[in-house]
Amino acid sequence: MPPKPAALAASMDQNRWLPLIAAVLTLLLFGSMYGVFWRYSSELEAQRSLVRHDAADLTLSLMRSAVRLQIALERLQEEQPEGMVELRALADELGNSLQAMQRDLRDESYHELPGAAEIIEDVGHWLQGFKPLAALPRVDADLLRARFGPPLDQMIGRMAAQQRVALEAQRASIEEKQQAISHINRFAVVLLSVALVCGGLLVALLLRQQRRLEQMRDALGDRVAARTADLQASTERVTVLMQAVEQSPNAVLIADADGFIRFVNPRFTAMSGYSPEAIIGARLGRLPSDRIESGQVAEMWNALAEGRVWHAEIESCRSDGNKFWESVQVAPLRDERGLITHYVLTREDVSERRVYEARMLRRAQYDELTGLPNRVLAMQRLGEAIERADRDDGSVTALLFVSMDGLQRVNFSYGHAAGDHMLAAAGERLLELIGRYDLVSRFGGDEFLIMLVRRKGLDEVSGFLRRLVDAFHQPLVSGDQQVHTTVSVGAALYPLDGREADILLRCADTARNRAKAEGRDRFRLYDEAMRERMLESAQIEELLHGALERGEFSVVYQPVIELASGRPVGAEALLRWSNPTLGVVSPDRFVQVAEETGLIVDIGAWVLDTACRELGEWREQFGPYLHMAVNVSARQFDDAGFIDMVRSKLRRQKIPGEALMLELTERLFLDKDMHALDVMNTLSREGVRLAIDDFGTGYSSLSYLRRFPVRTLKIDKSFLTGVPEETEVTELVSAIVAMARALELSVICEGIETQEQMHFIKSIGTGFGQGYHFAKPMPSTQIRAYFAGVGVGARLGV
């Protein structure tokens, strides 16, 4: 991202001080270098001074020559011929040394040697007198020694003294010069360090300046590139926007600040059939294709004046006269000052969506199978009818809950397609019964709602209910088949039974359930007794929660008797509930509630566990020929772990599957179809015996007797009420037993209470029975005593 102009300006302000800082660092650098040069010059001068002090060494050389000359004089006294030659040579050497000293006499360093000039002068005089005599062919040694020896000794002594003084002075001068040189070196190091630091700072400053210049150059380049890119992007955006508007799938129109159209894209022409020439110049809200009411036009301009976007769906007209629906949106465009410069108008053809929404709305409110209003629309219409009923004096509104009896049987016997045809035919028959202002709707499944309005009183509603029930005594035609069915109807009246739609629905449902419980093919009007039963069911449901944990349930056992021997072969486990609030509650009152709430799954598992544990103890005490029958609800069959649960109970008590009989209701066979068949086949392979409980009270059918692995039928006790007095009943029971024997099914007859009933059941070939004639249901301790008293059968099961 390129630097902002403010950052560049700040960077340029900082660069103004860089030339001054560079000049100062340059002066410091050159000053340091000059100081180092000056100090080293001084050091060289000191070195040269030390060299000049080496003149003392010449004095020492002169003294050495004089000493050798003195020694040569001594040898000459001893009349050694070679001594004269050496003497002359030493004299020459002394002369040479003297000449050297004389040449350097101008050097001011000799003035630092005390008596140096006098010694030079004395040596010169001595040589002037000595050399002529030494050059003679024959020389008197004693004369030479006497004449020249003492002066020579004196000069040597002076030279030695002078040499000692010169050496001390030279030593002091050397020490002083060395200290000076050391100071010079340290100062030079300091100056050199300063020079290096200044040079480094100058280099760093120059590099920093170079980097800043490069950054400024790059920043300016980035700004130029960014500005160029922005301009290019803006150009591309404008091009893309123009292409997008031209190729938009929606119609786009642009109007000026006064609302007159200045631009039309091709889509508008394709959608409306009007050419751009026919539209350009027209004003918003008054286009040739518009069918907008004046109120909508005013609303549009008010919204635009306030700066808001206006949107509406309107019906427009194409150039050929065909109408269609459009979604119209008008938005104002503003400049930098906030003033409106243009208006953008977008239009989309939503005709197909409107048709789809209407279709979906109908699907949401109407049943596809029957074409009748569904539950949602029915409840809405019921609410409206209640509001109207408040204004109508003396009229009665009734809500009828209708259930088709036998739909599950039709689905099971003839297939679901036949059941659908039956529902559609039932809907048509209901429509034939209602009046002009009434409503029939499908509530769901095999249930319908009928709303009766403007009825004069309860008698008129009751008369309609009788006609409704009688109408379904005639078979329904489903394709080539005729289906016989009945209806169970419950009715609730407004405002007698409730003033709200939900309350009326609940009351009608309660009355319908009562009609079904009383045997179907009838109607019932909701009354207070039903309300009390509904409240009782709610209380039972509340108290059922936690009853198992509180230990309120118990199991009693009713013996199953082999009629031929009169001995028990097993027992049926029956659930009992004793609650502190309700007391002893009959199974007829709480079992259905437990099934509806799902509590029956846990309760049933507990019953099965208790019964299997009891059976295991019986088999240890009385032998392996007793079986246990346990009732199982359809809700338990739905549980995914039901099969594993049964297996675990049998395995834990070491009971074979043949010793357990599960009693199932006929409704389970009809409702569950393939799922029930899979569960039953699995249990049958485990050896568990399956029995149909209360056979003959539900949807009895030979088809499921052949299809499902059933081994036992239990004839409901209601069939024994007229036995053996009533011929019709006895013939029906005889037919059931004969059918079971033909299918190789064993039969247990429930509810045997008299000796006559027992003889009749035995006479028609029934193998087993149970009822108060033999024994009432009893707890564990009592039934064990019963088994011990009467003995048990000698073969397993039924």
FENSUL-V602788 format. One line per field, one symbol per residue. phi: phi as a letter, one per 30 degrees, with the letter a starting at -180 (. if undefined). psi: psi as a letter, one per 20 degrees, with the letter a starting at -180 (. if undefined). burial: I if it has 24 or more other ideal C-beta (glycine too) atoms within 12 Angstrom, else O. A space follows every 50 residues. Layout:
BEGIN
phi: ???
psi: ???
burial: ???
END
This chain:
BEGIN
phi: .dddedddddddddddddeddddddddddddddddddddddddddddddd ddddedddddddddddddddddddddddhcdddddddddddddddddddd dddcddddddddddiddddedddddddddddddddddbbddddddddcdd dddddddddddddddddddddddddddddddddddddddddddedddddd ddddddddddddddddddddddddddddddddddddddddddddddcddc dbbbcddcjcdcbbdddddddcicdeddcdjdceibdeddbcdddddddd ddddddicdcbacbccbdddjdcacbccbbbdcbcddiddcabcccbbdc ddddddddddddddcbdddcidecddddddddddddddddccdidbcbcc cccddjddddeddcjdddddddddddddddddddcdcdbcbcdkiccbcb ccbhddaddddddddddddddcdddccbicccccabbcbbbbcccdclcb ddddddddddddddddddkihabbddbdddddddddddddeddddidddd idcbbcbcdccdddcicdclacdbdbbbcedcidcdeddcdddddddidd dddddddddddddddedddddcjdccbbcbdbddddddddcdddddeddd ddchcddddcccccdddddddchdddddddddddddjdccbcdhdjcccd addddddcddcbccdddddcdcccdddeddddddddddddddchcdbccc idcbdddddddddcjddbaalddcadebdedddddddddcibdcbdic
psi: pqqqhghgghhhghihiggghhgghgghghgghggggghhghghghghgh ghiihhhhghhhhghhghhghhhghhhjlphihhghggghggghgghghg hhhjhhpihhiiopjggggggghggghhhggghiiqhpqoghgggggigg hggghggghgghgggggggggghggghggghggggghhgghhgggggggg gggggggghggghgghggghgggggghggggggggggggggghgghjqiq ppqpqahijppiqprhhgghghipqhhigpiqqpikqhiqlpqhhhgghg hgghhjjqppqqpqprprhjiqqrpqoppppqpqahijqphrppopppok gghhgghhghhghhiqphgijqqagghghghgghhgghhhippiqppqpp oppppjghggghgirhhhhghggghhgghhhhhrahjrppqphqckpqpp opqkqhahghghgghghgghhjipqppncjqppprrqppqqqqpjgiqjq ghghghghgghghgghhjjalrqppprhhhghhghghggggghhpihghi kiqrprppqppohgijqqiarpppqqpophgibopqhhhhghghghiiih ghghhgggggghggghhghhhjrkjqrppppprhhhhhphjgghggghgg hhjlpqhiippppqqhhhhhhhchghgggghghhhiipppqoqlpiicmp phgihhhqmqiqpopqihiihjpjgpggghhgghgggggghhjlpqpppq koirhggggghhhjjphqrqrhhgqrpqrghghhhgghgirrrjqpa.
burial: OOOOOOOOOOIOOOOOOIOOOIOOIOOIIOOIOOIIOOIOOOIOOIOOII OIIIIIIIIIIIIOIIIIIIIIIIOIOOOOOOIIOOIIOIIOIIIOIIOI IIOIIOIOIIOIIOIIOOIIOIIIOIIOOIIOIIOOOOIOIOOIIOOIIO IIOOIIOIIOOIIOOIOOIIOOIOOOIOOOIOOIOOOIOOIIOIIOOIOO OIOOIOOOIOOIOOOIOOIOOOOOOOOOOOOOOOOOOOOOOOOOIOOIOI IIIIIOOOIOIIIIIOIIIOIIOIOIOOIOOIIIIOIIIIIIOOOIIOOI IOOIOOOOOIOIOIOIOIOOOOOIIIIIIIIIOOOOOOOIOIIIIIIIII OOOOOOOOOOOOOOOIIOIIOIIIIOIIIOIIIOIIOOIOOOOOIIIIII IIIIIIIIIIIIIIOOOIIIIIIIIIIIIIIOIIOOOIIIIIIOOIIIII IIIIIOOOOIIIOIIOIIIOIIOOOIOIOOOOIOIIIIIIIIIIOIIIOO IOIIIIIIIIIIIIIIOOOIIIIIIIOOOIOOIIOIIOOIIOIIOOIIOO OIIIIIIIIIIIIOOOIIIIIIIIIIIOIOOOOOIOIOOIIIIIIOIOII IIIIIIIIIIIIIIIIOIIOOIOIIIIIIIIIIIIIIOOOOIIOIIOOII OOIOIIIIIIIIIIIIIIIIIIIOOIIOIIOOIIOIIIIIIIIIIIOIII IOOIIOOIIIIIIIIIIOIIOOIIOOOOOIOIIIOIIOIIOOIOIIIIII IIOOOOIIOIIIOIIIIIIIIOIIIOIIOIOOIIOIIOOOOIIOOIII
END
